[in-house]
Amino acid sequence: MEGKPDRIAPLVIELIGSKVDVIFTPNTAAAHVAKKANPSMPIVILVGDPVGSGLVTSLARPGGNVTGLSGFVELGREKA
């Protein structure tokens, strides 16, 4: 999928048609497509800012069908 965002929607539709139990999305774009395509299927995400991107309402209580991991990277700062 990397470098080919036009492939995301057909792949998500194919997964949903295959009646999988859960969808794992490795990026924000795929997560948005999956959430829109099926608002009740569980979606596990791995994105930087799920709240800021509108995927969940909060980290503590994501609500809906989306859950997963978020990671923030602080650049330019060394640990002592």
N, C-alpha and C positions, 0 to 999 in steps of 0.2 A: 504494500500500500504506500510505502514511503515514496514521495515524489509523484504519486498518482492519486490525488484526492478524488478524482472522478470514479475510482473503483470502490470507494467506501460504501456508498449506498447499495449497489448491487450485491456486494458481499454480505452486508447486514441483512438485506431482504432474503438472500439465500439461506443464511443461518436461521432466521425466523421461520422460513418455510420448512427447514429441516427439523423443526420442533425441538430445538435445543432447550435445556433447562435454564441456562444462564449465558449471557454474553459478556466477555471480557474485552474492554477497549483500551488500547495502549496510548491513546491520545485524545485530546479534547474534541477534535472534529468527528472522530468515529463515535465518541460518546453522545454527541448531540444527534447524530444520525440515528443511532440505536434508540435513543430516548424518544425521538419523534416517530420512528417507525413502529414502536411497540411500547406504549406507556405503562404496560403492566408486567412485562418480562423483566426479571432481575438483571441489572447491569452492574458489573464490577469495573470500576475505573482506576486508572493510574495516570493522574494529571497533576499539573502544578498548582492550579488554583480553581478548584471546583465551585467555590462560592462566587468568585469574581467572574467566572465564565458562565454562570447561570445554570450549572448542572444540578446543584443542590442549594437548599436554603441556608444551611449552616453545617459546619464540620461535626458538631456535637449531635445534631439531629438532622441528617440529610433529608429525610422524608421521601416519599415517592418510591420509585423502584431503583434508584441509583445509590450505590455505596462503593467503598473502596479506599484507595490510598491517595494521599496528596503529598507532594514534596516541594518544599520551598528551598531554593539555593540562594545563599547570600554570597554575592561575589565581591571580591576586593577586600576581604577582611580575613586576616590571619588569626588563628587561635594561638593563645600564649601557651 
